[in-house]
Amino acid sequence: MNSSKYISIFLIASCFVSAQRKLDLQKNASEPEAIKQTNSKNQKNGSDVSESDTGAQRPIVLKKSGLSAFFGYNTDYYYTSNAFGTDSEEIASGIWTNTFYAGAGLGVFDMGEYVLTPYIGGSWMVHDYTKSLQALEDENYNRTQSYALLLAQFGNGWSFRGGLSYLNDRNSNEDTEILRDFIYNVGAMKAHTIDDSTQGIFAASAKYHDVDADNSPGGTRNELNRYDLSLSYEINKDFMGLEFNPKYQISYNDYLNGNNADRTQFTHTLSLDIVYHITESLRFETISTYTSNDSSGSNDDDDYEMYDLGGGLRLSARF
């Protein structure tokens, strides 16, 4: 199929695809950095947590002053087999993302059975398709995100959180807004030690998305409003100076409005990240993910499969 035919197909569909797929395919980007750090392998190594008087896990970076800050930069390049997440006319492309983030912990409050930490933070991401195809180049976007959350950590390995995130995507070519998303979320995580070099992490979350986005033909601007439920299990394994992090996640999405009023979907994600620490603040991380989406009830058949392969650098600092 020549390029002009690709362009005509995807420009017709882009008014729905651009908003829908950025949420479906970029879900990890909406996870607050504070939660990613809580789930990080460093928790198992004991470099970031210590015991409070109650036995609950207290972040060391908050131990002296009760305040902390962190910031960082991530750059990723990876190949995706299905850039728009469709079940036909799949387009493969490279994707290059650059993300700047910062945040702060606003104190540690010893509540007896647990310690409570409020966090605030934000990030800015540039997302570019690298394949020279107009239908893809028109979908490049920048993402701004901010969040506020409360994190409660217990001495038995459980942690619970609740918070609010705001996400905004803008087309990077025209500087026009694609979508705004207020995300109300709660979650739980349980970490446990398997052996001296291995940790398991169970996580669950529930979210409500209040979205204002480009609508599909005959649809409404709030047709991406939905409830999300997810369960995941991850293993962190040290081996020969590398960290191996296989993970499985299942997500359920229930859409509420417009053309999506009867739409539900299940998404299965298998991933394996391999991490090499170059320095204490700089690490290289591979990206390998397989995603299978099964959707029903919408006007279009949204079932798709895709895989991503690549890697990236992570630079971070705390003070």
ChimeraX commands (.cxc) that place a marker at each C-alpha (Angstrom):
marker #1 position 0.00,0.00,0.00 radius 0.5
marker #1 position 1.49,3.37,-1.01 radius 0.5
marker #1 position 1.86,6.37,1.29 radius 0.5
marker #1 position -1.04,8.35,-0.17 radius 0.5
marker #1 position -3.45,5.53,0.54 radius 0.5
marker #1 position -2.18,5.28,4.13 radius 0.5
marker #1 position -2.71,8.99,4.56 radius 0.5
marker #1 position -6.29,8.97,3.31 radius 0.5
marker #1 position -7.26,6.05,5.57 radius 0.5
marker #1 position -5.78,7.47,8.74 radius 0.5
marker #1 position -6.77,11.08,8.29 radius 0.5
marker #1 position -10.39,9.94,8.08 radius 0.5
marker #1 position -10.04,7.97,11.30 radius 0.5
marker #1 position -7.73,10.32,13.17 radius 0.5
marker #1 position -10.46,12.47,14.79 radius 0.5
marker #1 position -11.27,9.44,16.97 radius 0.5
marker #1 position -7.98,7.57,16.96 radius 0.5
marker #1 position -5.76,10.46,18.03 radius 0.5
marker #1 position -7.55,10.99,21.34 radius 0.5
marker #1 position -8.50,7.38,22.02 radius 0.5
marker #1 position -5.15,5.76,21.32 radius 0.5
marker #1 position -3.13,8.30,23.27 radius 0.5
marker #1 position -5.01,7.17,26.34 radius 0.5
marker #1 position -5.06,3.46,25.45 radius 0.5
marker #1 position -1.42,3.21,24.40 radius 0.5
marker #1 position 0.24,5.68,26.77 radius 0.5
marker #1 position -1.25,4.59,30.09 radius 0.5
marker #1 position 2.13,4.26,31.80 radius 0.5
marker #1 position 2.79,7.92,31.17 radius 0.5
marker #1 position -0.12,8.87,33.42 radius 0.5
marker #1 position 1.32,7.06,36.47 radius 0.5
marker #1 position 2.73,9.66,38.90 radius 0.5
marker #1 position 6.52,9.53,39.25 radius 0.5
marker #1 position 6.19,9.30,43.04 radius 0.5
marker #1 position 4.34,5.99,42.62 radius 0.5
marker #1 position 6.90,4.68,40.15 radius 0.5
marker #1 position 9.61,5.41,42.70 radius 0.5
marker #1 position 7.61,3.70,45.46 radius 0.5
marker #1 position 7.40,0.60,43.25 radius 0.5
marker #1 position 11.07,0.77,42.32 radius 0.5
marker #1 position 13.63,-1.92,42.97 radius 0.5
marker #1 position 15.42,0.37,45.42 radius 0.5
marker #1 position 12.69,-0.30,47.96 radius 0.5
marker #1 position 13.83,-3.91,48.22 radius 0.5
marker #1 position 17.45,-2.98,48.65 radius 0.5
marker #1 position 16.61,-0.81,51.64 radius 0.5
marker #1 position 18.31,2.25,50.20 radius 0.5
marker #1 position 15.21,4.40,50.33 radius 0.5
marker #1 position 13.25,3.22,53.34 radius 0.5
marker #1 position 13.80,2.81,57.04 radius 0.5
marker #1 position 11.69,1.65,59.96 radius 0.5
marker #1 position 9.63,4.22,61.81 radius 0.5
marker #1 position 8.88,3.76,65.51 radius 0.5
marker #1 position 5.72,1.88,64.51 radius 0.5
marker #1 position 7.52,-0.45,62.09 radius 0.5
marker #1 position 6.05,1.27,59.04 radius 0.5
marker #1 position 8.30,2.01,56.09 radius 0.5
marker #1 position 9.62,5.58,56.13 radius 0.5
marker #1 position 11.43,7.05,53.08 radius 0.5
marker #1 position 14.99,7.93,54.13 radius 0.5
marker #1 position 15.00,11.00,51.88 radius 0.5
marker #1 position 12.29,12.42,54.15 radius 0.5
marker #1 position 13.76,11.28,57.44 radius 0.5
marker #1 position 15.71,14.34,58.62 radius 0.5
marker #1 position 13.75,17.38,57.52 radius 0.5
marker #1 position 10.46,15.75,56.64 radius 0.5
marker #1 position 10.71,17.24,53.14 radius 0.5
marker #1 position 12.26,15.95,49.94 radius 0.5
marker #1 position 12.42,16.75,46.25 radius 0.5
marker #1 position 13.25,14.76,43.15 radius 0.5
marker #1 position 13.64,15.52,39.47 radius 0.5
marker #1 position 14.79,13.69,36.39 radius 0.5
marker #1 position 14.94,13.22,32.66 radius 0.5
marker #1 position 14.01,10.14,30.61 radius 0.5
marker #1 position 14.70,9.56,26.94 radius 0.5
marker #1 position 13.31,6.48,25.20 radius 0.5
marker #1 position 13.50,5.16,21.66 radius 0.5
marker #1 position 11.50,2.10,20.72 radius 0.5
marker #1 position 9.84,0.33,17.82 radius 0.5
marker #1 position 6.09,-0.24,17.92 radius 0.5
marker #1 position 4.39,-2.70,15.60 radius 0.5
marker #1 position 1.02,-0.94,15.65 radius 0.5
marker #1 position 1.30,2.82,16.14 radius 0.5
marker #1 position -2.45,3.54,16.09 radius 0.5
marker #1 position -3.59,0.36,17.87 radius 0.5
marker #1 position -5.88,-0.92,15.10 radius 0.5
marker #1 position -6.77,-4.45,14.00 radius 0.5
marker #1 position -6.28,-3.62,10.30 radius 0.5
marker #1 position -3.88,-1.55,8.23 radius 0.5
marker #1 position -1.30,-1.63,11.00 radius 0.5
marker #1 position 1.49,0.95,10.74 radius 0.5
marker #1 position 4.81,0.24,12.43 radius 0.5
marker #1 position 7.06,3.10,13.50 radius 0.5
marker #1 position 9.83,4.18,15.77 radius 0.5
marker #1 position 8.81,6.38,18.69 radius 0.5
marker #1 position 11.08,8.82,20.48 radius 0.5
marker #1 position 9.96,10.30,23.79 radius 0.5
marker #1 position 11.69,12.81,26.07 radius 0.5
marker #1 position 10.30,13.43,29.54 radius 0.5
marker #1 position 11.24,15.95,32.20 radius 0.5
marker #1 position 9.70,15.50,35.65 radius 0.5
marker #1 position 9.94,16.91,39.17 radius 0.5
marker #1 position 8.14,16.40,42.45 radius 0.5
marker #1 position 8.29,16.74,46.19 radius 0.5
marker #1 position 7.33,14.86,49.32 radius 0.5
marker #1 position 5.77,17.29,51.77 radius 0.5
marker #1 position 6.61,15.55,55.02 radius 0.5
marker #1 position 6.20,12.26,56.85 radius 0.5
marker #1 position 3.40,11.92,59.36 radius 0.5
marker #1 position 3.56,8.99,61.79 radius 0.5
marker #1 position -0.03,7.78,62.23 radius 0.5
marker #1 position 0.77,4.89,64.54 radius 0.5
marker #1 position 0.12,1.88,62.29 radius 0.5
marker #1 position 1.46,3.58,59.19 radius 0.5
marker #1 position 3.29,6.65,57.92 radius 0.5
marker #1 position 1.54,9.12,55.63 radius 0.5
marker #1 position 3.34,11.16,52.97 radius 0.5
marker #1 position 1.74,13.78,50.69 radius 0.5
marker #1 position 3.30,14.22,47.26 radius 0.5
marker #1 position 2.97,16.78,44.50 radius 0.5
marker #1 position 4.65,16.70,41.13 radius 0.5
marker #1 position 4.50,17.21,37.40 radius 0.5
marker #1 position 6.05,16.27,34.07 radius 0.5
marker #1 position 6.35,17.35,30.45 radius 0.5
marker #1 position 6.79,14.82,27.63 radius 0.5
marker #1 position 7.54,15.18,23.91 radius 0.5
marker #1 position 6.21,12.22,21.89 radius 0.5
marker #1 position 7.39,11.92,18.26 radius 0.5
marker #1 position 6.88,9.23,15.63 radius 0.5
marker #1 position 10.07,8.79,13.63 radius 0.5
marker #1 position 8.65,7.18,10.50 radius 0.5
marker #1 position 8.38,9.62,7.61 radius 0.5
marker #1 position 4.65,9.33,7.02 radius 0.5
marker #1 position 2.29,12.30,7.13 radius 0.5
marker #1 position -0.46,10.41,8.98 radius 0.5
marker #1 position 2.02,9.75,11.80 radius 0.5
marker #1 position 3.74,13.13,11.75 radius 0.5
marker #1 position 0.35,14.81,12.20 radius 0.5
marker #1 position -0.12,12.87,15.46 radius 0.5
marker #1 position 3.04,14.00,17.26 radius 0.5
marker #1 position 2.12,15.55,20.59 radius 0.5
marker #1 position 3.37,17.08,23.83 radius 0.5
marker #1 position 1.97,15.98,27.19 radius 0.5
marker #1 position 1.81,18.00,30.40 radius 0.5
marker #1 position 0.85,16.31,33.65 radius 0.5
marker #1 position 0.53,17.30,37.30 radius 0.5
marker #1 position -0.62,15.38,40.36 radius 0.5
marker #1 position -1.24,15.46,44.09 radius 0.5
marker #1 position -1.56,12.31,46.18 radius 0.5
marker #1 position -1.40,10.83,49.67 radius 0.5
marker #1 position 0.67,7.69,50.21 radius 0.5
marker #1 position 0.25,5.51,53.31 radius 0.5
marker #1 position 2.94,2.87,53.99 radius 0.5
marker #1 position 2.58,0.03,56.48 radius 0.5
marker #1 position 5.24,-2.07,58.16 radius 0.5
marker #1 position 3.82,-5.31,56.68 radius 0.5
marker #1 position 4.71,-4.26,53.12 radius 0.5
marker #1 position 1.33,-2.84,52.12 radius 0.5
marker #1 position 0.93,0.70,50.83 radius 0.5
marker #1 position -2.21,2.59,49.83 radius 0.5
marker #1 position -2.65,5.80,47.88 radius 0.5
marker #1 position -5.29,8.22,46.69 radius 0.5
marker #1 position -4.98,11.31,44.55 radius 0.5
marker #1 position -5.84,13.46,41.58 radius 0.5
marker #1 position -3.92,13.88,38.33 radius 0.5
marker #1 position -4.36,16.33,35.46 radius 0.5
marker #1 position -3.19,15.44,31.97 radius 0.5
marker #1 position -3.14,17.61,28.86 radius 0.5
marker #1 position -2.11,16.58,25.34 radius 0.5
marker #1 position -1.42,19.16,22.62 radius 0.5
marker #1 position -0.62,18.57,18.97 radius 0.5
marker #1 position 3.02,19.57,18.59 radius 0.5
marker #1 position 2.64,20.69,14.98 radius 0.5
marker #1 position -0.32,23.03,15.42 radius 0.5
marker #1 position -0.11,23.64,19.21 radius 0.5
marker #1 position -3.81,22.76,19.53 radius 0.5
marker #1 position -5.34,20.88,22.43 radius 0.5
marker #1 position -6.19,17.23,21.81 radius 0.5
marker #1 position -7.50,16.27,25.21 radius 0.5
marker #1 position -7.73,17.19,28.89 radius 0.5
marker #1 position -8.09,14.44,31.48 radius 0.5
marker #1 position -8.74,14.72,35.21 radius 0.5
marker #1 position -7.90,11.35,36.78 radius 0.5
marker #1 position -9.26,10.44,40.22 radius 0.5
marker #1 position -7.42,7.39,41.49 radius 0.5
marker #1 position -6.89,5.05,44.41 radius 0.5
marker #1 position -4.47,2.16,44.61 radius 0.5
marker #1 position -2.82,-0.50,46.74 radius 0.5
marker #1 position 0.52,-2.29,46.57 radius 0.5
marker #1 position 2.06,-5.22,48.45 radius 0.5
marker #1 position 5.77,-5.98,48.20 radius 0.5
marker #1 position 7.20,-9.26,49.47 radius 0.5
marker #1 position 10.63,-10.86,49.45 radius 0.5
marker #1 position 11.00,-14.10,47.47 radius 0.5
marker #1 position 14.72,-14.61,48.20 radius 0.5
marker #1 position 17.81,-12.49,48.83 radius 0.5
marker #1 position 17.89,-11.19,45.26 radius 0.5
marker #1 position 14.21,-11.33,44.28 radius 0.5
marker #1 position 11.16,-9.29,45.19 radius 0.5
marker #1 position 7.53,-9.65,44.12 radius 0.5
marker #1 position 5.15,-6.70,43.86 radius 0.5
marker #1 position 1.35,-6.95,43.62 radius 0.5
marker #1 position -0.52,-3.79,42.66 radius 0.5
marker #1 position -4.15,-2.83,42.14 radius 0.5
marker #1 position -5.74,0.46,41.17 radius 0.5
marker #1 position -9.08,2.05,40.35 radius 0.5
marker #1 position -9.42,5.28,38.37 radius 0.5
marker #1 position -12.10,7.54,36.98 radius 0.5
marker #1 position -11.22,9.63,33.90 radius 0.5
marker #1 position -13.09,12.89,33.31 radius 0.5
marker #1 position -12.05,13.73,29.75 radius 0.5
marker #1 position -12.62,16.59,27.34 radius 0.5
marker #1 position -11.26,15.50,23.96 radius 0.5
marker #1 position -11.67,15.64,20.20 radius 0.5
marker #1 position -14.80,13.63,19.50 radius 0.5
marker #1 position -15.50,11.03,16.84 radius 0.5
marker #1 position -18.09,11.80,14.11 radius 0.5
marker #1 position -21.51,12.00,15.76 radius 0.5
marker #1 position -19.93,11.64,19.19 radius 0.5
marker #1 position -19.45,13.85,22.22 radius 0.5
marker #1 position -16.36,15.49,23.73 radius 0.5
marker #1 position -16.77,13.43,26.92 radius 0.5
marker #1 position -17.01,10.04,25.20 radius 0.5
marker #1 position -13.63,9.01,26.64 radius 0.5
marker #1 position -14.93,9.27,30.22 radius 0.5
marker #1 position -14.43,5.88,31.82 radius 0.5
marker #1 position -13.67,3.77,34.85 radius 0.5
marker #1 position -10.38,1.84,34.88 radius 0.5
marker #1 position -9.58,-1.17,37.06 radius 0.5
marker #1 position -6.18,-2.89,36.92 radius 0.5
marker #1 position -4.27,-5.69,38.61 radius 0.5
marker #1 position -0.60,-6.45,38.12 radius 0.5
marker #1 position 2.20,-8.62,39.44 radius 0.5
marker #1 position 5.87,-7.85,38.93 radius 0.5
marker #1 position 9.07,-9.67,39.85 radius 0.5
marker #1 position 12.32,-7.76,40.45 radius 0.5
marker #1 position 15.38,-10.01,40.14 radius 0.5
marker #1 position 19.08,-9.15,40.56 radius 0.5
marker #1 position 21.37,-11.24,38.37 radius 0.5
marker #1 position 24.97,-10.57,37.35 radius 0.5
marker #1 position 24.74,-6.84,37.92 radius 0.5
marker #1 position 21.45,-6.45,36.05 radius 0.5
marker #1 position 17.85,-6.09,37.20 radius 0.5
marker #1 position 15.26,-8.23,35.44 radius 0.5
marker #1 position 11.68,-7.03,35.87 radius 0.5
marker #1 position 9.01,-9.22,34.23 radius 0.5
marker #1 position 5.45,-7.97,34.72 radius 0.5
marker #1 position 1.90,-8.96,33.83 radius 0.5
marker #1 position -1.02,-6.54,34.01 radius 0.5
marker #1 position -4.72,-6.90,33.23 radius 0.5
marker #1 position -6.93,-3.83,32.90 radius 0.5
marker #1 position -10.68,-3.40,32.56 radius 0.5
marker #1 position -12.16,-0.19,31.12 radius 0.5
marker #1 position -15.84,0.78,31.16 radius 0.5
marker #1 position -16.73,3.79,28.96 radius 0.5
marker #1 position -19.78,5.93,29.68 radius 0.5
marker #1 position -20.74,8.44,26.99 radius 0.5
marker #1 position -21.35,9.13,23.30 radius 0.5
marker #1 position -20.31,6.49,20.76 radius 0.5
marker #1 position -18.52,4.68,23.59 radius 0.5
marker #1 position -21.57,4.47,25.90 radius 0.5
marker #1 position -21.68,0.65,25.74 radius 0.5
marker #1 position -17.98,0.06,25.26 radius 0.5
marker #1 position -15.93,-2.13,27.59 radius 0.5
marker #1 position -12.47,-3.58,27.07 radius 0.5
marker #1 position -9.91,-5.88,28.61 radius 0.5
marker #1 position -6.22,-5.21,28.03 radius 0.5
marker #1 position -3.50,-7.75,28.78 radius 0.5
marker #1 position 0.08,-6.50,28.96 radius 0.5
marker #1 position 3.25,-8.59,29.30 radius 0.5
marker #1 position 6.55,-6.79,29.69 radius 0.5
marker #1 position 10.18,-7.43,30.54 radius 0.5
marker #1 position 12.45,-4.54,31.52 radius 0.5
marker #1 position 16.17,-5.07,32.04 radius 0.5
marker #1 position 17.98,-2.35,33.98 radius 0.5
marker #1 position 21.70,-1.59,34.11 radius 0.5
marker #1 position 22.87,1.07,36.57 radius 0.5
marker #1 position 25.65,3.10,34.95 radius 0.5
marker #1 position 25.99,5.34,38.00 radius 0.5
marker #1 position 23.86,5.93,41.08 radius 0.5
marker #1 position 21.86,8.54,39.17 radius 0.5
marker #1 position 21.99,7.19,35.62 radius 0.5
marker #1 position 20.68,3.91,34.33 radius 0.5
marker #1 position 19.87,2.21,31.02 radius 0.5
marker #1 position 16.59,0.34,30.72 radius 0.5
marker #1 position 15.28,-1.89,27.93 radius 0.5
marker #1 position 11.69,-1.76,26.73 radius 0.5
marker #1 position 9.89,-4.94,25.62 radius 0.5
marker #1 position 6.11,-5.09,25.84 radius 0.5
marker #1 position 3.32,-7.16,24.28 radius 0.5
marker #1 position -0.23,-5.79,24.47 radius 0.5
marker #1 position -3.52,-7.50,23.57 radius 0.5
marker #1 position -6.76,-5.50,23.68 radius 0.5
marker #1 position -10.25,-7.03,23.50 radius 0.5
marker #1 position -13.02,-4.46,23.14 radius 0.5
marker #1 position -16.78,-4.74,22.72 radius 0.5
marker #1 position -19.84,-2.49,22.51 radius 0.5
marker #1 position -18.45,0.44,20.48 radius 0.5
marker #1 position -19.27,1.48,16.93 radius 0.5
marker #1 position -15.87,0.31,15.72 radius 0.5
marker #1 position -13.98,-2.92,16.30 radius 0.5
marker #1 position -11.17,-1.81,18.61 radius 0.5
marker #1 position -9.47,-5.18,19.14 radius 0.5
marker #1 position -5.75,-5.04,18.48 radius 0.5
marker #1 position -2.36,-6.54,19.31 radius 0.5
marker #1 position 0.98,-4.79,19.38 radius 0.5
marker #1 position 4.51,-5.09,20.68 radius 0.5
marker #1 position 7.14,-2.50,21.56 radius 0.5
marker #1 position 10.91,-3.05,21.60 radius 0.5
marker #1 position 13.58,-0.54,22.51 radius 0.5
marker #1 position 15.40,1.13,25.35 radius 0.5
marker #1 position 16.13,4.35,27.13 radius 0.5
marker #1 position 18.22,6.30,29.61 radius 0.5
marker #1 position 17.00,7.46,33.03 radius 0.5
marker #1 position 18.69,10.35,34.83 radius 0.5
marker #1 position 17.40,11.18,38.31 radius 0.5
marker #1 position 18.37,13.13,41.41 radius 0.5
marker #1 position 16.97,13.58,44.92 radius 0.5
marker #1 position 17.63,16.09,47.64 radius 0.5
marker link #1:1,2 radius 0.2
marker link #1:2,3 radius 0.2
marker link #1:3,4 radius 0.2
marker link #1:4,5 radius 0.2
marker link #1:5,6 radius 0.2
marker link #1:6,7 radius 0.2
marker link #1:7,8 radius 0.2
marker link #1:8,9 radius 0.2
marker link #1:9,10 radius 0.2
marker link #1:10,11 radius 0.2
marker link #1:11,12 radius 0.2
marker link #1:12,13 radius 0.2
marker link #1:13,14 radius 0.2
marker link #1:14,15 radius 0.2
marker link #1:15,16 radius 0.2
marker link #1:16,17 radius 0.2
marker link #1:17,18 radius 0.2
marker link #1:18,19 radius 0.2
marker link #1:19,20 radius 0.2
marker link #1:20,21 radius 0.2
marker link #1:21,22 radius 0.2
marker link #1:22,23 radius 0.2
marker link #1:23,24 radius 0.2
marker link #1:24,25 radius 0.2
marker link #1:25,26 radius 0.2
marker link #1:26,27 radius 0.2
marker link #1:27,28 radius 0.2
marker link #1:28,29 radius 0.2
marker link #1:29,30 radius 0.2
marker link #1:30,31 radius 0.2
marker link #1:31,32 radius 0.2
marker link #1:32,33 radius 0.2
marker link #1:33,34 radius 0.2
marker link #1:34,35 radius 0.2
marker link #1:35,36 radius 0.2
marker link #1:36,37 radius 0.2
marker link #1:37,38 radius 0.2
marker link #1:38,39 radius 0.2
marker link #1:39,40 radius 0.2
marker link #1:40,41 radius 0.2
marker link #1:41,42 radius 0.2
marker link #1:42,43 radius 0.2
marker link #1:43,44 radius 0.2
marker link #1:44,45 radius 0.2
marker link #1:45,46 radius 0.2
marker link #1:46,47 radius 0.2
marker link #1:47,48 radius 0.2
marker link #1:48,49 radius 0.2
marker link #1:49,50 radius 0.2
marker link #1:50,51 radius 0.2
marker link #1:51,52 radius 0.2
marker link #1:52,53 radius 0.2
marker link #1:53,54 radius 0.2
marker link #1:54,55 radius 0.2
marker link #1:55,56 radius 0.2
marker link #1:56,57 radius 0.2
marker link #1:57,58 radius 0.2
marker link #1:58,59 radius 0.2
marker link #1:59,60 radius 0.2
marker link #1:60,61 radius 0.2
marker link #1:61,62 radius 0.2
marker link #1:62,63 radius 0.2
marker link #1:63,64 radius 0.2
marker link #1:64,65 radius 0.2
marker link #1:65,66 radius 0.2
marker link #1:66,67 radius 0.2
marker link #1:67,68 radius 0.2
marker link #1:68,69 radius 0.2
marker link #1:69,70 radius 0.2
marker link #1:70,71 radius 0.2
marker link #1:71,72 radius 0.2
marker link #1:72,73 radius 0.2
marker link #1:73,74 radius 0.2
marker link #1:74,75 radius 0.2
marker link #1:75,76 radius 0.2
marker link #1:76,77 radius 0.2
marker link #1:77,78 radius 0.2
marker link #1:78,79 radius 0.2
marker link #1:79,80 radius 0.2
marker link #1:80,81 radius 0.2
marker link #1:81,82 radius 0.2
marker link #1:82,83 radius 0.2
marker link #1:83,84 radius 0.2
marker link #1:84,85 radius 0.2
marker link #1:85,86 radius 0.2
marker link #1:86,87 radius 0.2
marker link #1:87,88 radius 0.2
marker link #1:88,89 radius 0.2
marker link #1:89,90 radius 0.2
marker link #1:90,91 radius 0.2
marker link #1:91,92 radius 0.2
marker link #1:92,93 radius 0.2
marker link #1:93,94 radius 0.2
marker link #1:94,95 radius 0.2
marker link #1:95,96 radius 0.2
marker link #1:96,97 radius 0.2
marker link #1:97,98 radius 0.2
marker link #1:98,99 radius 0.2
marker link #1:99,100 radius 0.2
marker link #1:100,101 radius 0.2
marker link #1:101,102 radius 0.2
marker link #1:102,103 radius 0.2
marker link #1:103,104 radius 0.2
marker link #1:104,105 radius 0.2
marker link #1:105,106 radius 0.2
marker link #1:106,107 radius 0.2
marker link #1:107,108 radius 0.2
marker link #1:108,109 radius 0.2
marker link #1:109,110 radius 0.2
marker link #1:110,111 radius 0.2
marker link #1:111,112 radius 0.2
marker link #1:112,113 radius 0.2
marker link #1:113,114 radius 0.2
marker link #1:114,115 radius 0.2
marker link #1:115,116 radius 0.2
marker link #1:116,117 radius 0.2
marker link #1:117,118 radius 0.2
marker link #1:118,119 radius 0.2
marker link #1:119,120 radius 0.2
marker link #1:120,121 radius 0.2
marker link #1:121,122 radius 0.2
marker link #1:122,123 radius 0.2
marker link #1:123,124 radius 0.2
marker link #1:124,125 radius 0.2
marker link #1:125,126 radius 0.2
marker link #1:126,127 radius 0.2
marker link #1:127,128 radius 0.2
marker link #1:128,129 radius 0.2
marker link #1:129,130 radius 0.2
marker link #1:130,131 radius 0.2
marker link #1:131,132 radius 0.2
marker link #1:132,133 radius 0.2
marker link #1:133,134 radius 0.2
marker link #1:134,135 radius 0.2
marker link #1:135,136 radius 0.2
marker link #1:136,137 radius 0.2
marker link #1:137,138 radius 0.2
marker link #1:138,139 radius 0.2
marker link #1:139,140 radius 0.2
marker link #1:140,141 radius 0.2
marker link #1:141,142 radius 0.2
marker link #1:142,143 radius 0.2
marker link #1:143,144 radius 0.2
marker link #1:144,145 radius 0.2
marker link #1:145,146 radius 0.2
marker link #1:146,147 radius 0.2
marker link #1:147,148 radius 0.2
marker link #1:148,149 radius 0.2
marker link #1:149,150 radius 0.2
marker link #1:150,151 radius 0.2
marker link #1:151,152 radius 0.2
marker link #1:152,153 radius 0.2
marker link #1:153,154 radius 0.2
marker link #1:154,155 radius 0.2
marker link #1:155,156 radius 0.2
marker link #1:156,157 radius 0.2
marker link #1:157,158 radius 0.2
marker link #1:158,159 radius 0.2
marker link #1:159,160 radius 0.2
marker link #1:160,161 radius 0.2
marker link #1:161,162 radius 0.2
marker link #1:162,163 radius 0.2
marker link #1:163,164 radius 0.2
marker link #1:164,165 radius 0.2
marker link #1:165,166 radius 0.2
marker link #1:166,167 radius 0.2
marker link #1:167,168 radius 0.2
marker link #1:168,169 radius 0.2
marker link #1:169,170 radius 0.2
marker link #1:170,171 radius 0.2
marker link #1:171,172 radius 0.2
marker link #1:172,173 radius 0.2
marker link #1:173,174 radius 0.2
marker link #1:174,175 radius 0.2
marker link #1:175,176 radius 0.2
marker link #1:176,177 radius 0.2
marker link #1:177,178 radius 0.2
marker link #1:178,179 radius 0.2
marker link #1:179,180 radius 0.2
marker link #1:180,181 radius 0.2
marker link #1:181,182 radius 0.2
marker link #1:182,183 radius 0.2
marker link #1:183,184 radius 0.2
marker link #1:184,185 radius 0.2
marker link #1:185,186 radius 0.2
marker link #1:186,187 radius 0.2
marker link #1:187,188 radius 0.2
marker link #1:188,189 radius 0.2
marker link #1:189,190 radius 0.2
marker link #1:190,191 radius 0.2
marker link #1:191,192 radius 0.2
marker link #1:192,193 radius 0.2
marker link #1:193,194 radius 0.2
marker link #1:194,195 radius 0.2
marker link #1:195,196 radius 0.2
marker link #1:196,197 radius 0.2
marker link #1:197,198 radius 0.2
marker link #1:198,199 radius 0.2
marker link #1:199,200 radius 0.2
marker link #1:200,201 radius 0.2
marker link #1:201,202 radius 0.2
marker link #1:202,203 radius 0.2
marker link #1:203,204 radius 0.2
marker link #1:204,205 radius 0.2
marker link #1:205,206 radius 0.2
marker link #1:206,207 radius 0.2
marker link #1:207,208 radius 0.2
marker link #1:208,209 radius 0.2
marker link #1:209,210 radius 0.2
marker link #1:210,211 radius 0.2
marker link #1:211,212 radius 0.2
marker link #1:212,213 radius 0.2
marker link #1:213,214 radius 0.2
marker link #1:214,215 radius 0.2
marker link #1:215,216 radius 0.2
marker link #1:216,217 radius 0.2
marker link #1:217,218 radius 0.2
marker link #1:218,219 radius 0.2
marker link #1:219,220 radius 0.2
marker link #1:220,221 radius 0.2
marker link #1:221,222 radius 0.2
marker link #1:222,223 radius 0.2
marker link #1:223,224 radius 0.2
marker link #1:224,225 radius 0.2
marker link #1:225,226 radius 0.2
marker link #1:226,227 radius 0.2
marker link #1:227,228 radius 0.2
marker link #1:228,229 radius 0.2
marker link #1:229,230 radius 0.2
marker link #1:230,231 radius 0.2
marker link #1:231,232 radius 0.2
marker link #1:232,233 radius 0.2
marker link #1:233,234 radius 0.2
marker link #1:234,235 radius 0.2
marker link #1:235,236 radius 0.2
marker link #1:236,237 radius 0.2
marker link #1:237,238 radius 0.2
marker link #1:238,239 radius 0.2
marker link #1:239,240 radius 0.2
marker link #1:240,241 radius 0.2
marker link #1:241,242 radius 0.2
marker link #1:242,243 radius 0.2
marker link #1:243,244 radius 0.2
marker link #1:244,245 radius 0.2
marker link #1:245,246 radius 0.2
marker link #1:246,247 radius 0.2
marker link #1:247,248 radius 0.2
marker link #1:248,249 radius 0.2
marker link #1:249,250 radius 0.2
marker link #1:250,251 radius 0.2
marker link #1:251,252 radius 0.2
marker link #1:252,253 radius 0.2
marker link #1:253,254 radius 0.2
marker link #1:254,255 radius 0.2
marker link #1:255,256 radius 0.2
marker link #1:256,257 radius 0.2
marker link #1:257,258 radius 0.2
marker link #1:258,259 radius 0.2
marker link #1:259,260 radius 0.2
marker link #1:260,261 radius 0.2
marker link #1:261,262 radius 0.2
marker link #1:262,263 radius 0.2
marker link #1:263,264 radius 0.2
marker link #1:264,265 radius 0.2
marker link #1:265,266 radius 0.2
marker link #1:266,267 radius 0.2
marker link #1:267,268 radius 0.2
marker link #1:268,269 radius 0.2
marker link #1:269,270 radius 0.2
marker link #1:270,271 radius 0.2
marker link #1:271,272 radius 0.2
marker link #1:272,273 radius 0.2
marker link #1:273,274 radius 0.2
marker link #1:274,275 radius 0.2
marker link #1:275,276 radius 0.2
marker link #1:276,277 radius 0.2
marker link #1:277,278 radius 0.2
marker link #1:278,279 radius 0.2
marker link #1:279,280 radius 0.2
marker link #1:280,281 radius 0.2
marker link #1:281,282 radius 0.2
marker link #1:282,283 radius 0.2
marker link #1:283,284 radius 0.2
marker link #1:284,285 radius 0.2
marker link #1:285,286 radius 0.2
marker link #1:286,287 radius 0.2
marker link #1:287,288 radius 0.2
marker link #1:288,289 radius 0.2
marker link #1:289,290 radius 0.2
marker link #1:290,291 radius 0.2
marker link #1:291,292 radius 0.2
marker link #1:292,293 radius 0.2
marker link #1:293,294 radius 0.2
marker link #1:294,295 radius 0.2
marker link #1:295,296 radius 0.2
marker link #1:296,297 radius 0.2
marker link #1:297,298 radius 0.2
marker link #1:298,299 radius 0.2
marker link #1:299,300 radius 0.2
marker link #1:300,301 radius 0.2
marker link #1:301,302 radius 0.2
marker link #1:302,303 radius 0.2
marker link #1:303,304 radius 0.2
marker link #1:304,305 radius 0.2
marker link #1:305,306 radius 0.2
marker link #1:306,307 radius 0.2
marker link #1:307,308 radius 0.2
marker link #1:308,309 radius 0.2
marker link #1:309,310 radius 0.2
marker link #1:310,311 radius 0.2
marker link #1:311,312 radius 0.2
marker link #1:312,313 radius 0.2
marker link #1:313,314 radius 0.2
marker link #1:314,315 radius 0.2
marker link #1:315,316 radius 0.2
marker link #1:316,317 radius 0.2
marker link #1:317,318 radius 0.2
marker link #1:318,319 radius 0.2
view
